[in-house]
Amino acid sequence: MNPQAKLISSTSLFLGTAITISSNHWVMAWTGLEINTLAILPLISKSHHPRAIEASTKYFLVQATASTLLLFSSTINAWFTGQWDITQLTYPASCLLLTVAISMKLGLVPFHFWFPEVLQGSSLPTNLLLTTIMKLPPTALLFMTAPSLNPTLLSLMAIASAALGGWMGLNQTQIRKVLAFSSISHLGWMTIILIYNPKLTLLTFYLYSLTTAAIFLTLSHTNTLKLATMMTAWSKFPPLTAILMLALLSLAGLPPLTGFLPKWLIIQELTKQELTTTATIIALLSLLGLFFYLRLAYCATITLPPNSANHMKQWQTNKSINPLTSTLTTLSIMLLPLSPMILTIP
């Protein structure tokens, strides 16, 4: 990809995100979302492979539809209430349309069909952007409009996302699709606590982004796209593969790793709100995700690929590990002891 075009796309990506999360007016928020969509399209389709072109087309159609619904929702709200402020969303039809629009942008069930296909057709660095930075503006809009949204609808969509994300990830051999369904499952955890504790939604998103970034950077470093190639990574990158296993278990939410913190706090908050049944259901659904995370960890560290007796193992590699990868992987598995300090941050 042309360096100038890559620079423009990357700059526009961060600019669109900054505009959306810092705006109070619906039109400015919509403008930031449109800049984001147009900036990520060249990065998705830069390989010129038919799958990449298909992925960019699907992404554009879904995001354009969601942006249209969002603008329509804000226009209806302004028509009936005279308010363009994001926090003043009070008209019921506008609240429903906004929920649908943000769900389409994030990939929540039942608007999730595009997300695994787009991730499968994109490169690993682009997947990192799609699962972290591109989800920040819609999450920020959900955060700002949380008091106006329907708790029952959000809870149903969240439980459905956790269930489908865990269930569909069981049968996948492509790592990008596994991580796509993992993202859908984690979106369910973020959404279910949104009404009751929006700050906890942001904390969950930040820690999920941290762990996912560590996993994608590690997979990019080892050039791993399938379970079969993950089995051969151990002989080339033993320390990095061991850390990858811990990062995957952290994403699954196993204690004492970082990923356990948001799930622990969400279940605690749901119990405080006297939603014990909901907390039990979503905790049980996380076991589905735990199964395929354990399978990935098993393939990464324990399973050996088929080889003959005289097969020579590659014991040395010339690739040096990026310091950013090392830092993110360390944080993704060792932040739990710092949780008291994290929770005191306003």
Secondary structure, DSSP 8 states (H G I E B T S, - for coil): --HHHHHHHHHHHHHHHHHHHH--BHHHHHHHHHHHHHHHHHHHSTT--HHHHHHHHHHHHHHHHHHHHHHHHHHHHHHHH---BGGG---HHHHHHHHHHHHHHHT-TTS-THHHHHHHTS-HHHHHHHHTGGGHHHHHHHHHHGGGS-HHHHHHHHHHHHHHHHHHGGG--BHHHHHHHHHHHHHHHHHHTTTT-HHHHHHHHHHHHHHHHHHHHHHHHHT--BHHHHHTHHHH-HHHHHHHHHHHHHHHT-TTSTTHHHHHHHHHHHHHTT-HHHHHHHHHHHHHHHHHHHHHHHHHHT------TT------------HHHHHHHHHHHH-GGGHHHHHT--
